[in-house]
């Protein structure tokens, strides 16, 4: 069936956030990366991913909740740090001008 709705444009992700996501993904175990790829890239259901990985659906869902919490926590820390740096930046500029 032909869709007449234009595809959504992907959101632009700031470089710092993109780098943080890449670093988070690099720290994951190969099985966790495979799970995320199956669910979000291949768009398998948790039941299908469990079958492919030879794990229980409950185990897949538990892993996904844990990964979600860890990644959100790490990214929230990044956002707080970048906001703090942005607040400090104008003050640093003013002190250099006065010197």
Secondary structure by P-SEA (a helix, b strand, c coil): ccccccccccccccaaaaaaaaaaaaaccaaaaaaaaacccccccaaaaaaaacccaaaaaaaaaaaaaaaaaaaaaaaaaaaaaaaaaaaaaaaaaac
